[in-house]
Amino acid sequence: MKKCIPFAILVLFLSCGTYNSIDSFYEAHKNDAQVTAVRVPRFMFSLVGNLSPELKSMIGTTKDLRYMQFPSATSSQTQFLNDQMNSFTGSSFIEVFRKNDELKRNVVAVREKRDVVKEIMIYNNNNVSGSFLYFSGNFDPSTVRAMAKNNSFEKLSSGFLTQINGGTPGITN
Protein backbone atom coordinates (compact mmCIF):
# COMPACT_ATOMS: atom_id res chain seq x y z
CA MET A 1 0.00 0.00 0.00
CA LYS A 2 2.82 2.40 0.84
CA LYS A 3 4.25 1.92 -2.67
CA CYS A 4 0.96 3.02 -4.24
CA ILE A 5 0.85 6.41 -2.52
CA PRO A 6 3.93 7.90 -4.29
CA PHE A 7 2.64 6.55 -7.61
CA ALA A 8 -0.79 8.14 -7.03
CA ILE A 9 0.83 11.46 -6.13
CA LEU A 10 2.97 11.30 -9.29
CA VAL A 11 -0.09 10.60 -11.47
CA LEU A 12 -1.98 13.47 -9.82
CA PHE A 13 0.99 15.83 -10.29
CA LEU A 14 1.40 14.92 -13.97
CA SER A 15 -2.31 15.31 -14.69
CA CYS A 16 -2.23 18.85 -13.26
CA GLY A 17 0.90 19.83 -15.17
CA THR A 18 1.25 21.61 -18.46
CA TYR A 19 -0.64 20.58 -21.57
CA ASN A 20 1.33 17.73 -23.07
CA SER A 21 -0.47 17.30 -26.35
CA ILE A 22 -2.07 19.30 -29.09
CA ASP A 23 -5.39 17.59 -28.25
CA SER A 24 -5.38 18.66 -24.61
CA PHE A 25 -4.25 22.22 -25.42
CA TYR A 26 -6.86 22.54 -28.18
CA GLU A 27 -9.68 21.20 -25.99
CA ALA A 28 -8.65 23.33 -23.01
CA HIS A 29 -8.54 26.60 -24.98
CA LYS A 30 -10.97 26.36 -27.89
CA ASN A 31 -13.71 28.05 -25.83
CA ASP A 32 -11.52 30.81 -24.37
CA ALA A 33 -12.48 34.43 -25.02
CA GLN A 34 -11.14 35.91 -28.27
CA VAL A 35 -9.87 32.53 -29.51
CA THR A 36 -10.46 31.34 -33.05
CA ALA A 37 -10.27 27.57 -33.33
CA VAL A 38 -10.69 25.62 -36.55
CA ARG A 39 -10.54 21.86 -36.84
CA VAL A 40 -10.97 21.15 -40.52
CA PRO A 41 -13.12 18.09 -41.22
CA ARG A 42 -11.66 15.56 -43.66
CA PHE A 43 -14.33 16.17 -46.30
CA MET A 44 -13.07 19.76 -46.60
CA PHE A 45 -9.37 18.87 -47.06
CA SER A 46 -9.60 18.95 -50.86
CA LEU A 47 -11.33 22.34 -50.74
CA VAL A 48 -8.66 23.73 -48.40
CA GLY A 49 -5.93 22.23 -50.59
CA ASN A 50 -7.16 24.27 -53.55
CA LEU A 51 -6.68 27.56 -51.70
CA SER A 52 -2.90 27.76 -52.19
CA PRO A 53 -0.02 25.72 -53.65
CA GLU A 54 1.50 25.37 -50.17
CA LEU A 55 -1.69 23.95 -48.68
CA LYS A 56 -2.18 21.66 -51.67
CA SER A 57 1.25 20.12 -51.13
CA MET A 58 0.48 19.49 -47.44
CA ILE A 59 -3.07 18.17 -47.74
CA GLY A 60 -2.30 14.95 -49.67
CA THR A 61 -1.92 12.60 -46.72
CA THR A 62 -3.24 14.81 -43.93
CA LYS A 63 -5.40 13.08 -41.33
CA ASP A 64 -5.89 15.98 -38.91
CA LEU A 65 -5.66 19.73 -39.57
CA ARG A 66 -6.16 22.34 -36.86
CA TYR A 67 -5.63 26.04 -36.54
CA MET A 68 -5.87 28.19 -33.46
CA GLN A 69 -5.41 31.92 -33.02
CA PHE A 70 -5.39 33.53 -29.57
CA PRO A 71 -4.77 36.98 -28.07
CA SER A 72 -1.23 37.71 -26.98
CA ALA A 73 -1.37 41.41 -26.15
CA THR A 74 0.49 41.29 -22.84
CA SER A 75 3.92 39.97 -21.96
CA SER A 76 2.41 37.45 -19.57
CA GLN A 77 0.03 36.08 -22.24
CA THR A 78 2.88 35.88 -24.73
CA GLN A 79 5.16 34.14 -22.23
CA PHE A 80 2.41 31.64 -21.31
CA LEU A 81 1.83 30.75 -24.97
CA ASN A 82 5.56 30.51 -25.67
CA ASP A 83 5.98 28.21 -22.68
CA GLN A 84 3.10 25.99 -23.80
CA MET A 85 4.50 25.65 -27.31
CA ASN A 86 7.99 25.03 -25.91
CA SER A 87 6.58 22.15 -23.87
CA PHE A 88 5.26 20.55 -27.09
CA THR A 89 8.34 21.08 -29.17
CA GLY A 90 10.82 20.35 -26.39
CA SER A 91 9.53 16.93 -25.48
CA SER A 92 8.76 15.02 -28.64
CA PHE A 93 9.06 17.31 -31.64
CA ILE A 94 12.18 18.25 -33.55
CA GLU A 95 12.48 21.93 -34.34
CA VAL A 96 13.40 22.50 -37.97
CA PHE A 97 13.10 26.27 -37.79
CA ARG A 98 13.05 28.79 -34.92
CA LYS A 99 13.24 32.56 -34.94
CA ASN A 100 13.17 34.41 -31.61
CA ASP A 101 12.92 38.19 -31.34
CA GLU A 102 12.38 39.22 -27.72
CA LEU A 103 9.09 37.45 -26.95
CA LYS A 104 8.11 37.09 -30.63
CA ARG A 105 8.39 33.54 -31.95
CA ASN A 106 8.26 31.65 -35.22
CA VAL A 107 8.74 27.91 -34.79
CA VAL A 108 8.31 24.98 -37.15
CA ALA A 109 8.59 21.60 -35.45
CA VAL A 110 8.03 18.06 -36.69
CA ARG A 111 7.56 14.63 -35.20
CA GLU A 112 9.07 11.77 -37.19
CA LYS A 113 8.63 8.04 -37.36
CA ARG A 114 11.48 6.40 -39.22
CA ASP A 115 11.82 8.29 -42.50
CA VAL A 116 8.36 9.89 -42.55
CA VAL A 117 7.24 13.13 -40.92
CA LYS A 118 4.06 12.33 -38.98
CA GLU A 119 3.18 15.70 -37.43
CA ILE A 120 3.97 19.32 -38.23
CA MET A 121 3.33 22.22 -35.88
CA ILE A 122 3.80 25.84 -36.92
CA TYR A 123 3.71 28.38 -34.09
CA ASN A 124 3.80 32.15 -34.57
CA ASN A 125 3.50 34.89 -31.98
CA ASN A 126 3.95 38.59 -32.73
CA ASN A 127 3.07 40.04 -29.28
CA VAL A 128 -0.42 40.88 -30.52
CA SER A 129 -1.70 37.43 -31.36
CA GLY A 130 -0.38 33.91 -31.32
CA SER A 131 -1.32 31.04 -33.59
CA PHE A 132 -0.54 27.45 -34.32
CA LEU A 133 -1.23 25.39 -37.40
CA TYR A 134 -1.06 21.65 -36.91
CA PHE A 135 -0.94 18.84 -39.47
CA SER A 136 -1.02 15.14 -38.72
CA GLY A 137 -0.46 12.56 -41.47
CA ASN A 138 2.40 11.17 -43.53
CA PHE A 139 4.62 13.81 -45.10
CA ASP A 140 7.73 13.65 -47.24
CA PRO A 141 10.70 14.94 -45.20
CA SER A 142 12.33 16.61 -48.21
CA THR A 143 9.15 18.60 -48.93
CA VAL A 144 8.90 19.62 -45.27
CA ARG A 145 12.58 20.62 -45.22
CA ALA A 146 12.20 22.70 -48.40
CA MET A 147 9.10 24.45 -47.03
CA ALA A 148 10.92 25.27 -43.77
CA LYS A 149 13.96 26.56 -45.66
CA ASN A 150 11.85 28.82 -47.91
CA ASN A 151 9.71 30.16 -45.02
CA SER A 152 6.65 28.62 -46.68
CA PHE A 153 5.30 27.47 -43.31
CA GLU A 154 5.35 31.01 -41.92
CA LYS A 155 3.44 32.28 -44.96
CA LEU A 156 1.09 29.31 -44.78
CA SER A 157 0.32 29.86 -41.10
CA SER A 158 -0.14 33.62 -41.36
CA GLY A 159 -2.52 33.29 -44.31
CA PHE A 160 -4.44 30.20 -43.22
CA LEU A 161 -7.37 31.92 -41.51
CA THR A 162 -7.77 34.40 -44.34
CA GLN A 163 -7.70 31.56 -46.86
CA ILE A 164 -10.15 29.40 -44.95
CA ASN A 165 -12.54 32.34 -44.41
CA GLY A 166 -12.38 33.30 -48.09
CA GLY A 167 -12.95 29.80 -49.36
CA THR A 168 -15.32 28.34 -46.82
CA PRO A 169 -18.81 29.65 -46.17
CA GLY A 170 -19.89 29.79 -42.54
CA ILE A 171 -16.46 30.10 -40.88
CA THR A 172 -15.95 33.47 -39.31
CA ASN A 173 -13.50 35.13 -36.96
LOLUM-706145 format. One line per 8 residues: number of its first residue (from 1); their letters; for each residue x, y, z of N, C-alpha, C, O. Coordinates in Angstrom, 1 decimal, padded with zeros to 4 digits. Atoms other than C-alpha are relative to their C-alpha. Example, Ala and Ser with C-alpha at 12.3 -4.5 7.8 and 13.67 -1.06 7.14 Angstrom:
2
1> as> 000.9 -001.2 000.0 012.3 -004.5 007.8 000.9 001.2 000.0 001.9 001.2 000.7; -000.9 -001.1 000.0 013.7 -001.1 007.1 -000.8 001.1 000.8 -000.3 002.2 000.9
This chain:
173
1> mkkcipfa> 000.8 -001.2 000.0 000.0 000.0 000.0 000.9 001.3 000.0 000.5 002.2 -000.7; -000.8 -001.2 000.0 002.8 002.4 000.8 000.7 000.3 -001.3 001.0 001.5 -001.6; -000.5 -000.2 001.4 004.2 001.9 -002.7 -000.9 000.7 -000.9 -000.5 001.4 -001.9; 001.0 -000.6 000.8 001.0 003.0 -004.2 -000.2 001.5 000.2 -000.6 002.2 -000.8; 000.2 -001.4 -000.3 000.9 006.4 -002.5 000.9 000.9 -000.9 000.4 001.9 -001.4; -000.8 -000.9 000.9 003.9 007.9 -004.3 -000.4 -000.1 -001.5 -000.3 001.0 -002.2; 000.5 000.2 001.4 002.6 006.5 -007.6 -001.2 000.9 -000.2 -001.3 001.6 -001.3; 001.2 -000.8 000.1 -000.8 008.1 -007.0 000.3 001.5 000.0 -000.3 002.3 -000.8
9> ilvlflsc> -000.3 -001.5 -000.1 000.8 011.5 -006.1 000.7 000.4 -001.4 000.4 001.5 -001.9; -000.7 -000.3 001.3 003.0 011.3 -009.3 -001.1 000.1 -001.1 -001.0 001.1 -001.9; 001.1 -000.1 001.0 -000.1 010.6 -011.5 -000.8 001.3 000.2 -001.1 002.0 -000.8; 000.8 -001.3 -000.3 -002.0 013.5 -009.8 000.8 001.2 -000.5 000.3 002.1 -001.1; -000.9 -001.1 000.4 001.0 015.8 -010.3 000.1 000.2 -001.5 000.0 001.3 -002.0; -000.1 000.0 001.5 001.4 014.9 -014.0 -001.3 000.4 -000.6 -001.3 001.1 -001.7; 001.3 -000.4 000.6 -002.3 015.3 -014.7 -000.3 001.5 000.2 -001.1 002.1 -000.6; 000.2 -001.4 -000.2 -002.2 018.8 -013.3 001.0 000.9 -000.6 001.0 002.1 -000.5
17> gtynsids> -001.1 -000.7 000.6 000.9 019.8 -015.2 -000.4 000.7 -001.2 -001.6 001.0 -001.5; 000.3 -000.7 001.3 001.2 021.6 -018.5 -000.6 -000.9 -001.0 -000.7 -002.1 -000.8; 000.6 000.7 001.1 -000.6 020.6 -021.6 001.0 -000.8 -000.7 002.0 -000.2 -001.2; -001.0 000.8 000.6 001.3 017.7 -023.1 -000.3 -000.5 -001.4 000.4 -001.3 -001.9; 000.4 000.4 001.3 -000.5 017.3 -026.3 -000.8 001.1 -000.7 -001.4 002.0 -000.1; 000.8 -000.9 000.8 -002.1 019.3 -029.1 -001.4 -000.2 000.4 -002.2 000.8 000.5; 001.4 000.3 -000.3 -005.4 017.6 -028.3 -000.4 000.7 001.3 -001.4 001.4 001.4; 000.4 -000.6 -001.3 -005.4 018.7 -024.6 000.1 001.5 000.0 -000.8 002.1 000.6
25> fyeahknd> 000.0 -001.4 000.1 -004.3 022.2 -025.4 -001.1 000.6 -000.8 -001.8 001.5 -000.4; 001.2 -000.4 000.9 -006.9 022.5 -028.2 -001.3 000.0 000.8 -002.1 000.9 000.8; 001.3 000.2 -000.7 -009.7 021.2 -026.0 -000.1 001.0 001.2 -001.2 001.5 001.5; 000.0 -000.9 -001.2 -008.7 023.3 -023.0 -000.2 001.5 -000.4 -000.7 002.3 000.4; 000.0 -001.4 000.4 -008.5 026.6 -025.0 -001.0 000.4 -001.1 -001.1 001.6 -001.5; 000.9 -000.4 001.2 -011.0 026.4 -027.9 -001.2 000.8 000.4 -001.7 001.5 -000.5; 001.1 -000.8 -000.5 -013.7 028.0 -025.8 000.4 001.3 000.7 -000.5 002.0 001.2; -000.5 -001.2 -000.6 -011.5 030.8 -024.4 -000.5 001.3 -000.7 -000.8 001.2 -001.9
33> aqvtavrv> 000.4 -001.2 000.6 -012.5 034.4 -025.0 001.0 000.5 -001.1 002.2 000.3 -000.9; -000.8 -000.5 001.1 -011.1 035.9 -028.3 000.8 -001.0 -000.6 001.9 -000.7 -001.2; -000.7 001.1 000.6 -009.9 032.5 -029.5 -000.7 -000.4 -001.2 -001.9 -000.6 -001.2; 000.6 000.6 001.2 -010.5 031.3 -033.0 000.6 -001.3 -000.2 001.9 -001.5 -000.2; -000.4 001.4 000.1 -010.3 027.6 -033.3 -000.7 -000.7 -001.2 -001.9 -000.7 -001.3; 000.5 000.7 001.2 -010.7 025.6 -036.6 000.6 -001.4 000.0 001.8 -001.5 -000.1; -000.5 001.3 000.2 -010.5 021.9 -036.8 -000.7 -000.4 -001.3 -001.9 -000.6 -001.4; 000.6 000.3 001.3 -011.0 021.1 -040.5 -000.4 -001.4 -000.2 000.4 -002.3 000.0
41> prfmfslv> 000.4 001.4 000.2 -013.1 018.1 -041.2 000.6 -000.6 -001.3 000.9 000.1 -002.2; -000.6 000.6 001.2 -011.7 015.6 -043.7 -000.6 000.2 -001.3 000.1 000.4 -002.3; 000.6 -000.3 001.3 -014.3 016.2 -046.3 000.3 001.3 -000.6 000.1 001.5 -001.8; -000.3 -001.4 000.5 -013.1 019.8 -046.6 001.5 000.1 -000.4 001.9 001.1 -000.9; -001.4 -000.1 000.3 -009.4 018.9 -047.1 000.3 000.3 -001.4 001.2 001.2 -001.7; -000.3 -000.4 001.5 -009.6 019.0 -050.9 -000.3 001.4 -000.3 000.4 002.0 -001.0; 000.3 -001.4 000.2 -011.3 022.3 -050.7 001.1 001.0 000.5 001.4 001.9 -000.1; -001.0 -000.8 -000.6 -008.7 023.7 -048.4 001.3 -000.1 -000.8 002.0 000.9 -001.0
49> gnlspelk> -001.2 000.2 000.8 -005.9 022.2 -050.6 000.0 000.9 -001.3 001.1 001.2 -001.8; 000.1 -000.8 001.3 -007.2 024.3 -053.6 000.3 001.5 000.3 000.3 002.2 -000.6; -000.1 -001.4 -000.3 -006.7 027.6 -051.7 001.4 000.5 -000.3 001.5 001.7 -000.5; -001.4 -000.5 000.3 -002.9 027.8 -052.2 000.9 -001.2 -000.4 000.6 -002.4 000.0; -000.9 001.1 000.4 000.0 025.7 -053.7 000.6 -000.6 001.3 000.8 -001.8 001.3; -000.6 000.5 -001.2 001.5 025.4 -050.2 -000.9 -001.0 000.7 -000.5 -002.1 001.1; 001.0 000.8 -000.6 -001.7 024.0 -048.7 -000.2 -001.3 -000.8 -000.4 -002.4 -000.2; 000.2 001.1 000.9 -002.2 021.7 -051.7 001.1 -001.1 000.2 000.8 -002.3 000.3
57> smigttkd> -001.1 001.0 -000.2 001.3 020.1 -051.1 -000.1 -000.7 001.3 000.4 -001.8 001.5; 000.1 000.6 -001.4 000.5 019.5 -047.4 -001.2 -000.9 000.2 -001.2 -001.8 001.0; 001.3 000.6 -000.3 -003.1 018.2 -047.7 000.0 -001.5 -000.4 -000.7 -002.3 000.2; 000.0 001.4 000.6 -002.3 014.9 -049.7 -000.3 -001.1 001.0 -001.2 -001.9 000.8; 000.1 001.1 -001.0 -001.9 012.6 -046.7 -000.4 000.5 001.4 -000.1 -000.2 002.4; 000.3 -000.6 -001.3 -003.2 014.8 -043.9 -001.2 -000.8 000.6 -002.2 -001.1 -000.1; 001.1 000.6 -000.8 -005.4 013.1 -041.3 -000.7 000.9 000.9 -001.9 000.7 001.3; 000.5 -001.0 -001.0 -005.9 016.0 -038.9 000.6 001.3 -000.3 001.8 001.5 -000.5
65> lrymqfps> -000.4 -001.3 000.3 -005.7 019.7 -039.6 -000.7 001.0 001.0 -001.9 001.0 001.0; 000.6 -000.9 -000.9 -006.2 022.3 -036.9 000.8 001.4 000.0 002.0 001.5 -000.4; -000.6 -001.3 -000.1 -005.6 026.0 -036.5 -000.6 000.7 001.2 -001.8 000.6 001.5; 000.5 -000.8 -001.1 -005.9 028.2 -033.5 000.7 001.3 000.1 001.9 001.4 -000.1; -000.6 -001.3 -000.2 -005.4 031.9 -033.0 -000.5 000.6 001.3 -001.7 000.4 001.6; 000.4 -000.4 -001.3 -005.4 033.5 -029.6 000.7 001.4 000.3 001.7 001.7 -000.3; -000.6 -001.3 -000.3 -004.8 037.0 -028.1 001.4 -000.2 000.8 001.6 -001.1 001.5; -001.4 000.0 -000.6 -001.2 037.7 -027.0 000.4 001.4 000.2 001.6 001.8 -000.1
73> atssqtqf> -000.2 -001.4 -000.1 -001.4 041.4 -026.1 000.9 000.4 001.1 001.5 001.5 001.1; -000.9 -000.4 -001.2 000.5 041.3 -022.8 001.2 -000.9 000.0 001.2 -002.0 -000.6; -001.2 000.8 -000.1 003.9 040.0 -022.0 -000.3 -001.3 000.7 000.3 -002.4 000.4; 000.3 001.3 -000.7 002.4 037.4 -019.6 -000.8 -000.9 -000.9 -000.5 -002.1 -000.8; 000.7 000.9 000.9 000.0 036.1 -022.2 001.0 -000.6 -001.0 001.0 -001.8 -001.3; -001.0 000.4 000.9 002.9 035.9 -024.7 000.9 -001.1 000.6 001.2 -002.1 000.0; -000.9 001.0 -000.7 005.2 034.1 -022.2 -000.7 -001.3 000.2 -000.1 -002.3 000.1; 000.8 001.3 -000.2 002.4 031.6 -021.3 -000.1 -000.8 -001.3 000.2 -002.0 -001.3
81> lndqmnsf> 000.1 000.8 001.3 001.8 030.7 -025.0 001.4 -000.5 -000.4 001.5 -001.7 -000.9; -001.4 000.5 000.4 005.6 030.5 -025.7 000.3 -001.2 000.9 000.9 -002.2 000.3; -000.3 001.1 -000.9 006.0 028.2 -022.7 -000.8 -001.2 -000.4 -000.3 -002.3 -000.4; 000.8 001.1 000.4 003.1 026.0 -023.8 000.5 -000.6 -001.3 000.7 -001.9 -001.4; -000.5 000.6 001.3 004.5 025.6 -027.3 001.4 -000.6 000.2 001.7 -001.5 -000.5; -001.3 000.6 -000.3 008.0 025.0 -025.9 -000.2 -001.3 000.6 000.7 -002.2 000.4; 000.2 001.3 -000.6 006.6 022.2 -023.9 -000.4 -001.1 -001.0 000.0 -002.3 -000.9; 000.2 001.0 001.1 005.3 020.5 -027.1 001.2 -000.3 -000.8 001.6 -001.4 -000.9
89> tgssfiev> -001.1 000.2 000.9 008.3 021.1 -029.2 001.2 -000.6 000.8 002.0 -001.3 000.2; -001.1 000.4 -000.7 010.8 020.4 -026.4 000.0 -001.5 000.4 001.0 -002.1 000.5; 000.1 001.4 -000.4 009.5 016.9 -025.5 000.1 -001.0 -001.1 000.8 -002.0 -001.0; 000.0 001.1 001.0 008.8 015.0 -028.6 000.0 000.5 -001.5 -000.1 -000.3 -002.4; -000.2 -000.5 001.3 009.1 017.3 -031.6 001.4 000.4 -000.3 002.2 000.7 000.6; -001.3 -000.5 000.4 012.2 018.3 -033.5 -000.2 001.3 -000.7 -001.0 001.4 -001.7; 000.1 -001.3 000.6 012.5 021.9 -034.3 000.8 000.1 -001.3 002.0 -000.2 -001.3; -000.7 -000.2 001.3 013.4 022.5 -038.0 000.2 001.5 -000.3 001.0 001.8 -001.2
97> frkndelk> -000.2 -001.5 000.2 013.1 026.3 -037.8 -000.4 000.7 001.3 -001.5 000.3 001.9; 000.3 -000.8 -001.2 013.1 028.8 -034.9 000.5 001.4 -000.2 001.7 001.5 -000.6; -000.4 -001.4 000.0 013.2 032.6 -034.9 -000.5 000.6 001.2 -001.7 000.8 001.3; 000.4 -000.7 -001.2 013.2 034.4 -031.6 000.4 001.5 -000.1 001.5 001.8 -000.6; -000.3 -001.4 -000.1 012.9 038.2 -031.3 -000.7 000.5 001.2 -001.9 000.8 001.2; 000.6 -000.3 -001.3 012.4 039.2 -027.7 -001.0 -001.1 000.3 -000.7 -002.3 000.4; 001.0 001.1 -000.2 009.1 037.4 -027.0 -000.7 -000.5 -001.2 -001.4 -001.4 -001.2; 000.6 000.4 001.2 008.1 037.1 -030.6 000.6 -001.3 -000.4 001.8 -001.6 -000.2
105> rnvvavre> -000.5 001.4 000.3 008.4 033.5 -031.9 -000.6 -000.4 -001.4 -001.7 -000.1 -001.7; 000.4 000.7 001.2 008.3 031.7 -035.2 000.7 -001.4 000.1 001.9 -001.5 000.1; -000.5 001.3 -000.2 008.7 027.9 -034.8 -000.7 -001.0 -000.9 -001.9 -001.0 -001.0; 000.5 001.1 000.8 008.3 025.0 -037.2 000.6 -001.3 000.7 001.9 -001.4 000.7; -000.5 001.2 -000.6 008.6 021.6 -035.5 -000.7 -001.2 -000.6 -001.9 -001.1 -001.0; 000.6 001.2 000.6 008.0 018.1 -036.7 000.2 -001.2 001.0 001.1 -001.2 001.8; -000.2 001.3 -000.7 007.6 014.6 -035.2 000.1 -001.0 -001.1 -000.7 -001.1 -002.0; -000.3 001.0 001.0 009.1 011.8 -037.2 -000.3 -001.4 000.5 -000.3 -001.7 001.7
113> krdvvkei> 000.0 001.5 -000.2 008.6 008.0 -037.4 000.8 -000.6 -001.1 000.3 -000.6 -002.3; -001.0 000.5 001.0 011.5 006.4 -039.2 000.3 001.1 -001.0 000.8 002.1 -000.6; -000.3 -001.0 001.0 011.8 008.3 -042.5 -001.2 000.8 -000.5 -001.2 001.3 -001.6; 001.2 -000.7 000.3 008.4 009.9 -042.5 -000.3 001.0 001.0 -000.3 000.7 002.2; 000.5 -001.0 -001.0 007.2 013.1 -040.9 -001.4 -000.3 000.2 -002.3 -000.3 -000.7; 001.3 000.4 -000.4 004.1 012.3 -039.0 -000.9 001.2 000.5 -002.1 001.3 000.2; 000.7 -001.2 -000.5 003.2 015.7 -037.4 000.8 001.2 -000.3 002.0 001.2 -000.2; -000.7 -001.3 000.2 004.0 019.3 -038.2 -000.8 001.0 000.8 -002.0 001.1 000.7
121> miynnnnv> 000.6 -001.1 -000.8 003.3 022.2 -035.9 000.7 001.3 -000.3 002.0 001.4 -000.3; -000.5 -001.3 000.3 003.8 025.8 -036.9 -000.6 001.0 001.0 -001.8 001.2 001.1; 000.4 -001.0 -001.0 003.7 028.4 -034.1 000.6 001.4 -000.3 001.8 001.5 -000.6; -000.4 -001.3 000.2 003.8 032.1 -034.6 -000.6 000.9 001.1 -001.8 000.7 001.5; 000.5 -001.0 -001.0 003.5 034.9 -032.0 000.7 001.3 -000.2 001.9 001.4 -000.3; -000.6 -001.3 000.3 004.0 038.6 -032.7 -000.3 001.0 001.1 -000.2 002.2 000.8; 000.3 -000.8 -001.1 003.1 040.0 -029.3 -001.4 000.7 -000.1 -001.8 001.5 000.8; 001.4 -000.5 000.1 -000.4 040.9 -030.5 -000.9 -001.2 000.0 -002.0 -001.3 000.7
129> sgsflyfs> 000.7 001.3 000.1 -001.7 037.4 -031.4 001.0 -001.1 -000.2 002.1 -001.0 -000.7; -000.7 001.2 000.2 -000.4 033.9 -031.3 -000.8 -001.0 -000.8 -002.0 -000.9 -000.8; 000.7 001.0 000.8 -001.3 031.0 -033.6 000.8 -001.2 -000.1 002.0 -001.2 -000.1; -000.7 001.3 000.4 -000.5 027.4 -034.3 -000.9 -000.6 -001.1 -002.1 -000.6 -001.1; 000.6 000.8 001.1 -001.2 025.4 -037.4 000.6 -001.4 000.1 001.8 -001.6 000.2; -000.4 001.4 -000.3 -001.1 021.6 -036.9 -000.4 -000.9 -001.1 -001.6 -000.9 -001.5; 000.3 001.1 001.0 -000.9 018.8 -039.5 000.4 -001.3 000.6 001.4 -001.4 001.2; -000.4 001.4 -000.4 -001.0 015.1 -038.7 -000.3 -000.8 -001.3 -001.3 -000.7 -001.9
137> gnfdpstv> 000.2 000.8 001.2 -000.5 012.6 -041.5 001.4 -000.7 -000.3 002.2 -001.0 000.6; -001.3 000.5 000.4 002.4 011.2 -043.5 000.6 000.9 -001.1 000.0 001.1 -002.1; -000.5 -001.0 000.8 004.6 013.8 -045.1 001.4 -000.3 -000.4 002.2 -000.9 000.4; -001.3 000.2 000.5 007.7 013.7 -047.2 001.0 000.9 000.6 000.8 002.1 000.6; -000.9 -000.8 -000.7 010.7 014.9 -045.2 000.7 001.1 -000.9 000.9 002.2 -000.4; -000.6 -001.0 000.9 012.3 016.6 -048.2 -000.9 001.2 -000.3 -000.4 002.3 -000.5; 001.0 -001.1 000.2 009.1 018.6 -048.9 -000.1 000.9 001.2 -000.1 002.1 001.1; 000.1 -000.7 -001.2 008.9 019.6 -045.3 001.3 000.9 000.2 001.2 002.0 000.6
145> ramaknns> -001.3 -000.7 -000.1 012.6 020.6 -045.2 000.0 001.2 -001.0 000.4 002.3 -000.6; 000.0 -001.1 001.0 012.2 022.7 -048.4 -001.0 001.1 000.4 -000.7 002.3 000.3; 001.0 -001.1 -000.5 009.1 024.5 -047.0 000.5 000.7 001.2 000.3 002.0 001.3; -000.6 -000.7 -001.1 010.9 025.3 -043.8 001.1 000.9 -000.4 001.2 002.0 000.1; -001.2 -000.9 000.5 014.0 026.6 -045.7 -000.5 001.2 -000.7 000.1 002.3 -000.6; 000.6 -001.1 000.8 011.8 028.8 -047.9 -001.0 000.9 000.7 -001.6 001.7 000.1; 001.0 -000.8 -000.8 009.7 030.2 -045.0 -001.4 -000.2 -000.5 -002.3 000.6 -000.2; 001.4 000.3 000.5 006.6 028.6 -046.7 -000.9 -000.2 001.2 -002.1 000.1 001.1
153> feklssgf> 000.9 000.2 -001.1 005.3 027.5 -043.3 -000.5 001.3 000.7 -001.6 001.4 001.1; 000.3 -001.3 -000.6 005.4 031.0 -041.9 -001.1 000.7 -000.9 -002.1 001.2 -000.3; 001.0 -000.6 000.9 003.4 032.3 -045.0 -001.3 -000.8 000.1 -002.4 -000.2 000.1; 001.2 000.9 000.0 001.1 029.3 -044.8 -000.8 000.3 001.3 -002.0 000.4 001.2; 000.7 -000.3 -001.3 000.3 029.9 -041.1 -000.6 001.3 000.1 -001.8 001.5 000.5; 000.5 -001.3 -000.1 -000.1 033.6 -041.4 -001.2 000.2 -000.9 -002.1 001.1 -000.6; 001.1 -000.2 000.9 -002.5 033.3 -044.3 -001.1 -001.0 000.1 -002.1 -001.0 -000.6; 000.9 001.1 -000.1 -004.4 030.2 -043.2 -001.5 000.5 000.3 -002.4 000.1 -000.4
161> ltqinggt> 001.4 -000.4 -000.4 -007.4 031.9 -041.5 -000.6 000.8 -001.1 -001.8 000.7 -001.4; 000.5 -000.8 001.1 -007.8 034.4 -044.3 -000.4 -000.9 -001.2 -001.5 -000.7 -001.8; 000.3 000.9 001.1 -007.7 031.6 -046.9 -001.2 -000.9 000.4 -002.1 -001.1 -000.5; 001.2 000.8 -000.3 -010.2 029.4 -045.0 -001.2 000.8 000.1 -002.3 000.3 -000.3; 001.1 -000.8 000.0 -012.5 032.3 -044.4 -000.5 000.4 -001.4 -001.7 000.4 -001.7; 000.4 -000.4 001.4 -012.4 033.3 -048.1 -000.5 -001.1 -000.8 -001.3 -000.9 -001.7; 000.5 001.1 000.8 -013.0 029.8 -049.4 -001.0 -000.9 000.7 -001.5 -001.8 000.0; 000.9 000.9 -000.7 -015.3 028.3 -046.8 -001.2 000.8 000.6 -001.0 001.6 001.5
169> pgitn> 001.1 -000.7 -000.5 -018.8 029.6 -046.2 -000.3 -000.4 001.5 -000.1 -001.6 001.8; 000.4 000.3 -001.4 -019.9 029.8 -042.5 001.1 000.1 001.0 000.8 000.0 002.2; -001.0 -000.1 -001.0 -016.5 030.1 -040.9 000.4 001.5 000.1 000.8 002.1 -000.8; -000.3 -001.4 -000.2 -015.9 033.5 -039.3 000.9 000.1 001.1 001.2 -000.8 001.9; -000.9 -000.3 -001.1 -013.5 035.1 -037.0 -000.8 000.2 001.3 -000.1 000.5 002.3
